[in-house]
Amino acid sequence: MKSVAERKAALVERQADLIARIAGIGAELDSHDAKDWEEMATEREGDEVLEDLGQSAQVELRMIEAALVRIDEGEYGFCVKCGAEIAEERLDLLPATPFCRSCAPSR
């Protein structure tokens, strides 16, 4: 069983990784200087992939920031919807999750 301090340290580490990834994606998107149409089309396809990766990273970053707030407020590990304790196994897989398994949105 991981302590809240261990989980917080892992979340902070992941947060730093995501911030660096987002910065790298931004730098890559800004670095294009293709002159011909074929190169521009290829770069645009790559840009779409990078933009999707960046958006995913931003969503995860927001989830981590919210989890860190819950830790600071002493509410981490409890479902924000029903208040039940979130299973340790679920937190191992999704450390930033705000929901217990029952309240998690189904996809």
PLY file of the C-alpha trace (Angstrom):
ply
format ascii 1.0
element vertex 107
property float x
property float y
property float z
element edge 106
property int vertex1
property int vertex2
end_header
0.00 0.00 0.00
1.47 3.32 -1.12
1.31 6.32 1.15
-0.24 9.59 0.04
3.25 11.13 0.12
4.53 8.47 -2.30
1.56 9.02 -4.59
2.10 12.79 -4.45
5.77 12.38 -5.36
4.82 10.19 -8.35
2.18 12.70 -9.46
4.65 15.60 -9.20
7.20 13.61 -11.23
4.60 12.84 -13.91
3.54 16.50 -13.90
7.13 17.57 -14.64
7.37 15.00 -17.44
4.15 16.28 -19.02
5.24 19.91 -18.80
8.49 19.00 -20.55
6.60 17.00 -23.19
4.21 19.86 -23.88
7.14 22.27 -24.21
8.86 19.89 -26.62
5.74 19.55 -28.72
5.37 23.32 -28.86
8.98 23.72 -29.93
8.56 21.08 -32.63
5.41 22.73 -33.96
7.18 26.09 -34.09
10.28 24.72 -35.83
8.82 23.98 -39.26
10.09 25.94 -42.21
9.24 23.78 -45.21
9.23 25.60 -48.52
7.53 23.21 -50.92
3.97 21.87 -50.84
4.88 18.21 -50.36
7.03 18.95 -47.34
4.34 21.24 -45.92
1.69 18.53 -46.32
3.89 15.96 -44.59
4.67 18.39 -41.79
0.98 19.18 -41.37
0.15 15.50 -40.95
2.86 15.25 -38.31
1.58 18.42 -36.67
-1.88 16.90 -36.27
-0.39 13.94 -34.42
1.69 16.25 -32.24
-1.34 18.42 -31.49
-3.32 15.34 -30.41
-0.46 14.24 -28.16
-0.24 17.74 -26.72
-3.96 17.85 -26.01
-3.82 14.46 -24.29
-0.90 15.64 -22.19
-2.79 18.80 -21.21
-5.84 16.78 -20.13
-3.66 14.50 -18.00
-1.85 17.53 -16.58
-5.15 19.08 -15.48
-6.14 15.78 -13.83
-2.83 15.67 -11.97
-3.17 19.28 -10.83
-6.66 18.51 -9.50
-5.34 15.40 -7.71
-2.58 17.48 -6.09
-5.21 19.93 -4.84
-7.20 17.02 -3.38
-4.04 15.80 -1.65
-3.43 19.23 -0.13
-7.05 19.38 1.03
-6.92 15.87 2.52
-9.52 14.55 0.07
-7.26 12.41 -2.14
-8.31 8.79 -2.44
-12.00 9.52 -1.98
-14.53 9.73 -4.80
-15.57 13.30 -5.57
-19.03 12.07 -6.54
-20.10 9.67 -3.78
-17.35 10.12 -1.18
-16.42 6.42 -1.09
-12.80 5.44 -0.74
-11.15 4.72 -4.09
-9.65 1.23 -4.25
-5.88 1.02 -3.89
-5.67 -0.98 -7.13
-7.54 1.75 -9.01
-5.19 4.43 -7.66
-2.24 2.27 -8.72
-3.55 2.28 -12.31
-5.00 5.80 -12.38
-3.31 7.84 -9.64
-5.06 11.08 -10.63
-8.57 9.62 -10.81
-11.23 11.54 -8.91
-13.78 8.70 -9.10
-14.31 5.30 -7.56
-15.00 2.45 -9.96
-18.79 2.77 -9.51
-18.88 6.50 -10.29
-16.32 6.53 -13.09
-17.78 7.61 -16.43
-18.14 4.64 -18.75
-16.70 4.88 -22.23
0 1
1 2
2 3
3 4
4 5
5 6
6 7
7 8
8 9
9 10
10 11
11 12
12 13
13 14
14 15
15 16
16 17
17 18
18 19
19 20
20 21
21 22
22 23
23 24
24 25
25 26
26 27
27 28
28 29
29 30
30 31
31 32
32 33
33 34
34 35
35 36
36 37
37 38
38 39
39 40
40 41
41 42
42 43
43 44
44 45
45 46
46 47
47 48
48 49
49 50
50 51
51 52
52 53
53 54
54 55
55 56
56 57
57 58
58 59
59 60
60 61
61 62
62 63
63 64
64 65
65 66
66 67
67 68
68 69
69 70
70 71
71 72
72 73
73 74
74 75
75 76
76 77
77 78
78 79
79 80
80 81
81 82
82 83
83 84
84 85
85 86
86 87
87 88
88 89
89 90
90 91
91 92
92 93
93 94
94 95
95 96
96 97
97 98
98 99
99 100
100 101
101 102
102 103
103 104
104 105
105 106
